[in-house]
Amino acid sequence: MANQRVARALESMRSPDPAIRAQGFDFLREHADAYVGDLADAFGEERDDELRCLLLELVAEARSPGALAVLAGQLDSDDESLRFWAVRGLEMLDSAEARQALRHARVNGWIA
């Protein structure tokens, strides 16, 4: 990972200590817009389901056009939590492309 701050925060999110996990998440949430590319990359590489959900939440919180592909890609996920954050992120993005992705997902029956 190119950004050491993001790497350290992600490492913190893997800690068994809940306070340390929260510190890593809170740092990334505060700076999600600046690190959306790193967060999207980490989401794509992550295998732990719980951490993937948290990463998608952070990508959604970025409210960045750069998050569109990652969010739209999770609209048909089998994981309800990932679908939730994909929808929420696209709603917060509120662009023509985001609305189109949501319409497409509704037409295909992926979301209500």
N, CA, C and O of each residue as an XYZ file, in Angstrom:
448
protein
N       0.847     -1.171      0.000
C       0.000      0.000      0.000
C       0.891      1.232      0.000
O       1.869      1.305      0.743
N       0.547      2.184     -0.829
C       1.387      3.358     -1.023
C       1.383      4.287      0.200
O       2.420      4.864      0.527
N       0.272      4.437      0.862
C       0.184      5.392      1.955
C       0.380      4.698      3.304
O      -0.396      3.823      3.689
N       1.419      5.101      3.999
C       1.745      4.466      5.281
C       0.706      4.754      6.355
O       0.459      3.905      7.211
N       0.098      5.923      6.328
C      -0.943      6.239      7.318
C      -2.133      5.301      7.160
O      -2.688      4.807      8.142
N      -2.512      5.068      5.919
C      -3.629      4.151      5.659
C      -3.241      2.749      6.090
O      -4.034      2.052      6.724
N      -2.036      2.329      5.754
C      -1.575      0.985      6.128
C      -1.591      0.811      7.647
O      -2.014     -0.232      8.144
N      -1.138      1.816      8.381
C      -1.144      1.716      9.850
C      -2.567      1.675     10.392
O      -2.858      0.923     11.322
N      -3.457      2.483      9.811
C      -4.847      2.486     10.270
C      -5.505      1.138      9.991
O      -6.250      0.627     10.828
N      -5.235      0.562      8.825
C      -5.787     -0.760      8.501
C      -5.241     -1.819      9.443
O      -5.968     -2.719      9.863
N      -3.971     -1.715      9.771
C      -3.382     -2.633     10.729
C      -4.076     -2.493     12.090
O      -4.342     -3.489     12.762
N      -4.359     -1.271     12.481
C      -5.079     -1.033     13.739
C      -6.459     -1.667     13.711
O      -6.925     -2.193     14.722
N      -7.112     -1.618     12.562
C      -8.454     -2.186     12.448
C      -8.452     -3.710     12.582
O      -9.506     -4.313     12.780
N      -7.303     -4.322     12.476
C      -7.182     -5.772     12.645
C      -6.807     -6.161     14.071
O      -6.707     -7.348     14.381
N      -6.601     -5.183     14.934
C      -6.173     -5.447     16.310
C      -7.267     -6.173     17.096
O      -8.455     -5.951     16.859
N      -6.869     -7.034     18.025
C      -7.870     -7.655     18.909
C      -8.428     -6.669     19.941
O      -9.452     -6.943     20.566
N      -7.767     -5.536     20.119
C      -8.200     -4.515     21.076
C      -9.258     -3.611     20.425
O      -8.947     -2.913     19.460
N     -10.498     -3.608     20.930
C     -11.562     -2.796     20.324
C     -11.225     -1.305     20.253
O     -11.611     -0.635     19.295
N     -10.519     -0.780     21.244
C     -10.175      0.648     21.237
C      -9.208      0.966     20.096
O      -9.330      2.001     19.442
N      -8.261      0.084     19.867
C      -7.302      0.300     18.779
C      -8.003      0.167     17.430
O      -7.745      0.942     16.509
N      -8.899     -0.831     17.319
C      -9.683     -0.972     16.073
C     -10.465      0.298     15.798
O     -10.483      0.786     14.668
N     -11.107      0.835     16.818
C     -11.913      2.047     16.658
C     -11.047      3.237     16.248
O     -11.472      4.058     15.434
N      -9.844      3.339     16.799
C      -8.950      4.440     16.432
C      -8.593      4.390     14.950
O      -8.600      5.416     14.270
N      -8.283      3.205     14.457
C      -7.965      3.052     13.039
C      -9.145      3.422     12.160
O      -8.997      4.145     11.175
N     -10.321      2.919     12.523
C     -11.530      3.220     11.746
C     -11.835      4.711     11.788
O     -12.130      5.310     10.754
N     -11.768      5.314     12.963
C     -12.091      6.737     13.094
C     -11.135      7.611     12.288
O     -11.552      8.590     11.670
N      -9.844      7.253     12.297
C      -8.884      8.007     11.487
C      -9.276      7.936     10.015
O      -9.314      8.958      9.330
N      -9.565      6.740      9.530
C      -9.910      6.581      8.121
C     -11.232      7.248      7.776
O     -11.379      7.797      6.684
N     -12.191      7.210      8.686
C     -13.467      7.878      8.417
C     -13.262      9.384      8.289
O     -13.850     10.025      7.418
N     -12.432      9.940      9.152
C     -12.174     11.379      9.128
C     -11.486     11.804      7.831
O     -11.672     12.928      7.366
N     -10.694     10.907      7.252
C      -9.907     11.238      6.065
C     -10.320     10.420      4.840
O      -9.551     10.317      3.884
N     -11.499      9.850      4.852
C     -11.926      8.946      3.779
C     -11.861      9.598      2.407
O     -11.472      8.952      1.434
N     -12.232     10.863      2.316
C     -12.216     11.522      1.010
C     -10.805     11.625      0.442
O     -10.620     11.539     -0.772
N      -9.819     11.805      1.299
C      -8.432     11.917      0.835
C      -7.833     10.564      0.457
O      -6.899     10.496     -0.343
N      -8.366      9.496      1.028
C      -7.778      8.168      0.834
C      -8.708      7.200      0.111
O      -8.538      5.986      0.223
N      -9.679      7.712     -0.621
C     -10.679      6.833     -1.228
C     -10.051      5.788     -2.142
O     -10.504      4.643     -2.164
N      -9.039      6.149     -2.882
C      -8.375      5.174     -3.758
C      -7.717      4.058     -2.967
O      -7.831      2.885     -3.324
N      -7.027      4.424     -1.891
C      -6.398      3.422     -1.033
C      -7.443      2.534     -0.366
O      -7.249      1.325     -0.232
N      -8.546      3.140      0.047
C      -9.613      2.366      0.690
C     -10.257      1.404     -0.295
O     -10.544      0.256      0.044
N     -10.483      1.876     -1.514
C     -11.067      1.004     -2.545
C     -10.127     -0.161     -2.857
O     -10.572     -1.297     -3.021
N      -8.824      0.125     -2.939
C      -7.853     -0.951     -3.184
C      -7.853     -1.954     -2.036
O      -7.837     -3.165     -2.255
N      -7.870     -1.434     -0.805
C      -7.872     -2.320      0.371
C      -9.131     -3.171      0.395
O      -9.073     -4.353      0.736
N     -10.269     -2.584      0.035
C     -11.529     -3.331     -0.025
C     -11.400     -4.483     -1.023
O     -11.804     -5.609     -0.734
N     -10.845     -4.200     -2.181
C     -10.702     -5.225     -3.209
C      -9.779     -6.365     -2.819
O      -9.941     -7.491     -3.287
N      -8.814     -6.073     -1.965
C      -7.840     -7.086     -1.557
C      -8.227     -7.828     -0.280
O      -7.705     -8.909     -0.006
N      -9.128     -7.259      0.489
C      -9.465     -7.818      1.809
C     -10.297     -9.082      1.675
O     -11.170     -9.164      0.811
N     -10.031    -10.071      2.528
C     -10.786    -11.323      2.528
C     -11.664    -11.473      3.762
O     -12.604    -12.267      3.750
N     -11.384    -10.735      4.816
C     -12.186    -10.800      6.036
C     -13.503    -10.056      5.809
O     -13.499     -8.866      5.495
N     -14.636    -10.760      5.969
C     -15.951    -10.189      5.665
C     -16.275     -8.955      6.512
O     -16.802     -7.966      6.003
N     -15.957     -9.022      7.796
C     -16.266     -7.887      8.674
C     -15.454     -6.651      8.274
O     -15.985     -5.541      8.235
N     -14.192     -6.844      7.983
C     -13.346     -5.722      7.592
C     -13.746     -5.190      6.218
O     -13.680     -3.985      5.977
N     -14.159     -6.079      5.321
C     -14.646     -5.623      4.001
C     -15.845     -4.702      4.173
O     -15.949     -3.683      3.490
N     -16.740     -5.050      5.071
C     -17.913     -4.209      5.303
C     -17.494     -2.838      5.836
O     -18.007     -1.814      5.385
N     -16.574     -2.818      6.783
C     -16.100     -1.545      7.327
C     -15.403     -0.713      6.253
O     -15.569      0.506      6.200
N     -14.627     -1.371      5.404
C     -13.954     -0.646      4.334
C     -14.953     -0.064      3.333
O     -14.769      1.055      2.855
N     -16.007     -0.817      3.014
C     -17.007     -0.282      2.094
C     -17.748      0.886      2.740
O     -18.098      1.850      2.059
N     -17.984      0.805      4.032
C     -18.579      1.942      4.744
C     -17.680      3.175      4.597
O     -18.173      4.276      4.352
N     -16.391      2.995      4.742
C     -15.464      4.116      4.598
C     -15.447      4.652      3.169
O     -15.398      5.865      2.963
N     -15.486      3.770      2.195
C     -15.549      4.196      0.794
C     -16.823      5.012      0.575
O     -16.795      6.038     -0.105
N     -17.934      4.562      1.147
C     -19.196      5.297      1.023
C     -19.092      6.673      1.680
O     -19.557      7.670      1.128
N     -18.484      6.717      2.849
C     -18.344      7.979      3.581
C     -17.478      8.986      2.837
O     -17.576     10.185      3.097
N     -16.636      8.530      1.919
C     -15.775      9.434      1.159
C     -16.587     10.380      0.272
O     -16.151     11.493     -0.023
N     -17.771      9.929     -0.148
C     -18.621     10.735     -1.032
C     -17.827     11.242     -2.246
O     -17.914     12.409     -2.627
N     -17.062     10.336     -2.829
C     -16.178     10.686     -3.931
C     -16.617     10.003     -5.222
O     -16.996      8.832     -5.206
N     -16.569     10.729     -6.343
C     -16.864     10.080     -7.622
C     -15.944      8.881     -7.877
O     -16.316      7.964     -8.609
N     -14.759      8.881     -7.286
C     -13.845      7.772     -7.431
C     -14.332      6.490     -6.780
O     -13.775      5.419     -7.017
N     -15.371      6.596     -5.959
C     -15.929      5.432     -5.270
C     -17.037      4.758     -6.071
O     -17.478      3.666     -5.714
N     -17.487      5.383     -7.131
C     -18.655      4.905     -7.873
C     -18.529      3.445     -8.294
O     -19.444      2.658     -8.053
N     -17.422      3.069     -8.914
C     -17.282      1.705     -9.436
C     -17.307      0.674     -8.312
O     -17.939     -0.374     -8.441
N     -16.623      0.970     -7.216
C     -16.586      0.024     -6.091
C     -17.983     -0.133     -5.501
O     -18.427     -1.250     -5.240
N     -18.670      0.978     -5.292
C     -20.008      0.925     -4.705
C     -20.986      0.207     -5.638
O     -21.726     -0.676     -5.204
N     -20.988      0.585     -6.909
C     -21.903     -0.046     -7.866
C     -21.623     -1.532     -7.991
O     -22.540     -2.322     -8.219
N     -20.367     -1.916     -7.843
C     -19.994     -3.318     -7.947
C     -20.523     -4.184     -6.823
O     -20.522     -5.410     -6.934
N     -20.974     -3.571     -5.745
C     -21.486     -4.344     -4.607
C     -23.007     -4.363     -4.532
O     -23.569     -4.935     -3.599
N     -23.678     -3.751     -5.492
C     -25.139     -3.711     -5.458
C     -25.766     -5.095     -5.617
O     -26.894     -5.315     -5.176
N     -25.056     -6.016     -6.233
C     -25.589     -7.373     -6.399
C     -24.907     -8.384     -5.479
O     -24.984     -9.592     -5.705
N     -24.241     -7.881     -4.444
C     -23.538     -8.758     -3.503
C     -24.517     -9.660     -2.758
O     -25.656     -9.275     -2.495
N     -24.065    -10.848     -2.425
C     -24.856    -11.752     -1.586
C     -24.886    -11.274     -0.140
O     -25.758    -11.672      0.632
N     -23.939    -10.426      0.224
C     -23.826     -9.914      1.588
C     -24.707     -8.674      1.755
O     -24.460     -7.638      1.138
N     -25.723     -8.791      2.583
C     -26.677     -7.700      2.781
C     -25.997     -6.435      3.304
O     -26.390     -5.331      2.928
N     -24.998     -6.574      4.152
C     -24.290     -5.418      4.694
C     -23.544     -4.663      3.591
O     -23.531     -3.432      3.579
N     -22.932     -5.392      2.679
C     -22.242     -4.738      1.567
C     -23.231     -4.032      0.652
O     -22.971     -2.921      0.189
N     -24.366     -4.675      0.391
C     -25.398     -4.020     -0.425
C     -25.880     -2.737      0.248
O     -26.070     -1.716     -0.413
N     -26.079     -2.795      1.581
C     -26.537     -1.625      2.323
C     -25.572     -0.454      2.120
O     -26.001      0.648      1.779
N     -24.262     -0.690      2.329
C     -23.299      0.400      2.211
C     -23.120      0.840      0.764
O     -22.814      2.005      0.510
N     -23.303     -0.060     -0.178
C     -23.256      0.334     -1.588
C     -24.394      1.296     -1.906
O     -24.182      2.338     -2.525
N     -25.595      0.942     -1.481
C     -26.757      1.807     -1.718
C     -26.561      3.139     -1.006
O     -26.739      4.200     -1.604
N     -26.197      3.082      0.263
C     -26.016      4.310      1.050
C     -24.950      5.207      0.428
O     -25.134      6.421      0.339
N     -23.850      4.624      0.003
C     -22.788      5.408     -0.618
C     -23.221      6.053     -1.914
O     -22.898      7.214     -2.170
N     -23.951      5.313     -2.739
C     -24.431      5.885     -3.999
C     -25.468      6.969     -3.744
O     -25.501      7.972     -4.457
N     -26.310      6.781     -2.741
C     -27.276      7.828     -2.391
C     -26.557      9.093     -1.930
O     -26.945     10.199     -2.307
N     -25.515      8.936     -1.121
C     -24.763     10.099     -0.645
C     -23.981     10.764     -1.786
O     -23.801     11.982     -1.793
N     -23.525      9.966     -2.737
C     -22.806     10.512     -3.878
C     -23.732     11.391     -4.710
O     -23.324     12.451     -5.185
N     -24.964     10.960     -4.886
C     -26.024     11.750     -5.526
C     -25.603     12.374     -6.855
O     -25.794     13.568     -7.086
N     -25.033     11.552     -7.713
C     -24.688     11.999     -9.067
C     -25.590     11.273    -10.055
O     -26.271     10.314     -9.695
N     -25.591     11.728    -11.281
C     -26.390     11.066    -12.315
C     -25.953      9.610    -12.466
O     -26.788      8.719    -12.622
N     -24.649      9.374    -12.419
C     -24.130      8.014    -12.561
C     -24.542      7.134    -11.385
O     -24.867      5.960    -11.564
N     -24.527      7.703    -10.187
C     -24.931      6.947     -8.993
C     -26.417      6.604     -9.069
O     -26.816      5.479     -8.768
N     -27.229      7.572     -9.470
C     -28.670      7.307     -9.595
C     -28.940      6.252    -10.667
O     -29.828      5.415    -10.506
N     -28.179      6.292    -11.753
C     -28.328      5.286    -12.813
C     -27.971      3.902    -12.293
O     -28.672      2.935    -12.592
N     -26.903      3.789    -11.525
C     -26.506      2.492    -10.952
C     -27.590      1.963    -10.019
O     -27.888      0.769    -10.028
N     -28.173      2.835     -9.223
C     -29.252      2.418     -8.316
C     -30.486      1.983     -9.102
O     -31.115      0.982     -8.759
N     -30.840      2.726    -10.154
C     -31.991      2.332    -10.996
C     -31.752      0.960    -11.617
O     -32.635      0.102    -11.624
N     -30.553      0.772    -12.133
C     -30.196     -0.514    -12.754
C     -30.334     -1.653    -11.738
O     -30.869     -2.713    -12.063
N     -29.858     -1.439    -10.528
C     -29.951     -2.473     -9.484
C     -31.389     -2.756     -9.118
O     -31.743     -3.908     -8.864
N     -32.229     -1.731     -9.083
C     -33.656     -1.951     -8.766
C     -34.342     -2.735     -9.882
O     -35.119     -3.652     -9.616
N     -34.057     -2.378    -11.114
C     -34.657     -3.064    -12.266
C     -34.266     -4.552    -12.252
O     -35.078     -5.417    -12.581
N     -33.037     -4.831    -11.873
C     -32.554     -6.209    -11.841
C     -32.963     -6.953    -10.572
O     -32.672     -8.140    -10.427
N     -33.633     -6.263     -9.658
C     -34.110     -6.900     -8.437
C     -33.051     -7.133     -7.376
O     -33.264     -7.909     -6.445
N     -31.903     -6.461     -7.508
C     -30.831     -6.623     -6.517
C     -31.132     -5.866     -5.235
O     -30.742     -6.283     -4.145
N     -31.839     -4.732     -5.384
C     -32.215     -3.919     -4.229
C     -33.674     -3.534     -4.379
O     -34.240     -3.583     -5.471
N     -34.265     -3.152     -3.268
C     -35.684     -2.757     -3.289
C     -35.838     -1.297     -3.656
O     -36.958     -0.792     -3.722
